[in-house]
Amino acid sequence: MMMDQNKAADETTLERAKRRRKVPSVYKDRDMDNDQIKMLQMAVENSRAENLNVNVEMDEAPVFYPTIEEFKDPIDYISSIKPKALGYGICRIVPPDGWKPVNQVDFDSKRKFATKLQRMKLMQEGRAMGDGKFYDVRQYEAMANEFKRNWCASHHADSSSVTHQDLENDYWRLVKNATGESVEVEYGNDLSTFEYGSGFALRQPSDPPLGQSKSPFGTPEYYRTCGWNLNNISSWPGSAVRCVTHSIDGINKPWLYLGMLFSSFCWHREDIYLASINYMHAGEAKQWYGIPGAKSKAFQTVMHRLMRLRLQEVPDLEHHITTQISPATLLQNQVPVYKTRQEAGQFIVTFPEAYHAGFSYGFNCGEAVNFATSDWIPHGSQSVVDYRLKGKREVFSFDRLLFTLTYHLVDLSLESCKMLLRELELLEADELHFRKVLKESGVQDISGVAHLPNEGRATSDIPEELANYDDKRVCGPCQHTCFLSAVCCNCSEEAVACLKCCDFMCECKRTEKFVLEWYSTQEIRETIDAVKNYIDMAGKNKTPQATPVAAM
């Protein structure tokens, strides 16, 4: 039960709970001079004037109705519908008849949670959210219900016949500040299920391994062990992040959400461009909007034009997830937007690199987590490129994950193995080039004398101790985790940099710096050759060796 579900957690579990998905630092709006204020106000007015007609026609994202047989394996099923759904960015999945898991959220618990205060007319400006009040679930539900009753009674002639479309129009008028009203709502978002419990029943020690349960559809054991239980899907067979075995809130440990009318999740993509799945446990509907990943650059272009001044203040504004741009504005600027409305008992899936946003129609309780089909690998690689340019830190080392996946080739499709090979070859080419350039220019090579801890190397999974080790070798300038090698300098015992950022870590000469190598060039090549051999053998329908040489 929520709030009580984890009371029996041991000290190890509590320690693991300390690892969190890394979020942007809280920022404050800096003071602006009069000219900047006038320019910002003009930009806002232009945005309002651009399209005050918020009732815009949008195509619906696809909705899927799997059979009980199709529903057995979420990774397989989502992979099967991906060709139809990818072009929308999001889709909705309605479980088969008979799907009725008992909601584990204890609405009567007195444990309180924090909320975020959302000032609706500031969301199109990307302004930071404030801190809301603390509530227990019943207090929040009562507040949310009273707010909706008052809103419908004061803004609609017949409060008993207000439609979702009416409220959707109200929402975007408020966001665009078309009415001049100052409306604030509170959102119970990103609540750790370590602390507050999951809405799904947790697996028991006696339950079979994931994917091996034979329990009938709809039984208590089925709900504990199935892949649609969001505690299980990230680690389900076939998920590319299954080997990330240390818990990270939101990534492989679900987050819980409590919403009210107009509480919003602003435009964003998932960390490391993973896919995500959201389930509505109870309450009123949630409105979703999606932009396909192939159109993410078009969205960024519009955002940069509309938010030019704001981005000067906060260059990483996108990662604060505080900016709401109306679908009408996006469609007018040739950015495709699709919509779908999620009801209780339904799933929403977002695909890699797809921007998504939305809001709630009333009090509700949802839960969300990330996962990855095995063809996610190129999207993860693109996230590394984008993050390094923006100095955004990864939630876990993507380079480590690539080498860890070489232990699990038999779990990947042949096409995914080829994707992995391409990324390893690109990583090798980059690594060899910069090692050569730096050493030839005076950076010291101490590979023959330095004995580095084994925690720096890949194993068959990524537990907490390896993740903690990676946290200590993050490049200062670009925030990339230095997995294969790092540059250090005699001027500091702690600072490290990736090979690309050697000259940006300090002002010392290259001759004062040295390279640490956790993998030799020969070991990198042996790993790649082993993956190639596996692909060649699999392509010939022979039984290949499963574990690459360098992964032993």
C-alpha positions, 0 to 999 in steps of 0.5 A, a space after each residue: 500500500 502506498 505510504 506503508 508499502 515500504 516500511 519493512 524495507 531493510 537498510 540496503 534498500 533504503 541506501 539504494 533509494 538515495 540514488 535518484 534520476 539527476 534533475 536540473 539544478 533549481 534556478 531563479 529568474 535573474 533580474 532583468 533591466 527595463 529593455 529586457 522586460 519590454 522585449 519579453 512582454 512583447 514576445 509574450 504578446 506576439 505569442 498570444 496574438 499568434 493564435 488565440 483560437 485554441 480550439 484547433 483540429 488535431 489528429 488522434 494518436 493511435 489506440 491499440 487493443 491487444 488480446 490476452 495472448 498479445 498482452 503476454 510480453 510488453 516488450 514484444 508487443 510494443 515492438 510489434 506496434 512501433 511501426 504504426 505508432 512511431 510516426 505519432 510519438 505517442 500511443 495509447 494501449 487499452 488492456 484486454 477485458 478482465 484487466 483489473 489490478 487492485 490499486 495499491 495506493 493507500 488513499 487513506 494514509 496520513 503520510 504527506 507529500 510535497 507538491 509543485 505550484 504551477 502558475 499557468 500564465 507563466 508556463 508559456 514563458 518557461 518560468 520556474 515552478 514554485 513549491 506548493 503545499 504538503 498534503 496527504 492523498 485525501 487532502 489533495 483529492 478534496 482540494 482538487 475536487 473543490 477546485 474543479 467544482 468551483 472552476 466549472 461553476 464559475 466559468 460555464 453556464 451549466 457546470 454539470 455538462 462541461 466537456 473535456 473539450 471545454 476544459 481543454 479550451 480553458 486550459 490553453 486560454 489560461 496558458 496563453 494568458 488570453 483571459 488575464 486570469 491568474 490561476 495556480 494549481 498544485 501537482 504531486 509529481 515525481 513522487 518516489 515509489 521508494 518512499 511512497 510505494 507503487 500502485 502495483 503489487 510488488 513481486 515476492 521472493 517466491 515468484 518466478 523470474 520475470 517472463 517465466 510466470 505461468 499464472 493465469 491472466 487476472 490472478 494476483 500473481 499475474 499482476 505481481 509478475 507481469 511485464 505491464 506492472 511498471 515495477 517490472 517492465 524496465 527489467 523485462 527480457 528484451 529491455 535494453 536497460 535490463 542490465 542496469 540493476 541499480 535503482 534510479 527513480 523514474 528510469 527503472 523504478 517508477 515515479 508516482 503522480 497525483 494530479 488535479 484539473 490543469 496540473 501540467 507536465 510540460 514539453 520534454 523528452 525522456 532521459 537518454 531518449 528512452 521510451 516511457 510507459 505511463 499507467 493511470 491507476 485511478 481518477 479522471 482523465 489525462 490529456 496527452 500531446 505528442 510530437 514524433 521523434 523525427 520532428 524533434 528538431 522542428 520543435 526545437 526550432 520553434 521553441 528557440 524562436 519563441 523563447 529566444 530571450 528566455 534561453 539567453 537566461 537559461 540555456 538548458 531551459 528544455 531540461 527544466 521541463 517548465 515550458 508549455 507551448 500550445 499545439 495551435 502554435 506548433 501546428 501553425 509552425 508546421 510541427 505535427 502534434 497528435 493527441 490522445 486522452 488517457 482514462 483510468 486503467 489505460 497505458 500511454 507509451 512514448 517513443 525515443 526522442 518524442 516530445 510529449 506534454 499534457 495536463 489532467 482533467 481532475 484528480 487522478 493517480 498515475 505512475 510512469 517509468 522508462 524502458 527500452 526496446 533493443 533498437 533504442 541503441 542509436 537514440 541513446 547514442 544521439 542523446 550522448 552527443 546532445 548532452 555533451 554539447 549542453 553539458 548535461 549529465 547522463 543518468 547512467 553511463 551510456 558507454 558502459 551500457 554498450 560494453 555491458 550489452 556485449 554480455 547479452 548478445 543472445 538477448 538482442 535481435 540480430 539487427 540490434 547486435 548490428 546497431 551495437 557493433 556500429 556504436 562500438 566501432 564509432 566509439 573505438 574510432 573516436 577513442 583511438 584518434 584522441 589517444 593518439 593526438 593527445 599522446 603525440 602532443 605531450 600528454 603522458 601515457 602511464 598505461 604501463 604503470 597505472 593499476 586502475 580499479 576493476 570497478 572501472 570496467 564492464 561486468 554483466 550488469 551495472 550495480 550500485 557500486 559501479 554506478 558510484 564509481 562512474 560518478 567519480 569520473 565525470 568530465 568537468 567541462 562536458 559532464 560525460 562519464 569517462 568510461 574507457 579513459 580520462 585525462 587528469 592533471 598534476 594540479 588536481 587530485 580529483 578533476 578529470 576530463 574526457 579526451 575531447 575536453 583535455 584543454 578545457 579542464 584547467 590552464 596547465 600545459 598538456 605535458 602536465 597531464 596524463 591519460 588513464 586507460 581502463 581499456 587498452 586499444 587491444 581490449 576494445 578491438 577484441 570486444 568488437 571482433 567478438 561481437 562481429 563473430 557473434 553476428 557472423 555466426 548468427 547470420 549463418 544460423 550457427 550457435 555463436 559464442 555468447 560472451 565477447 573476449 574483452 567482457 570476460 
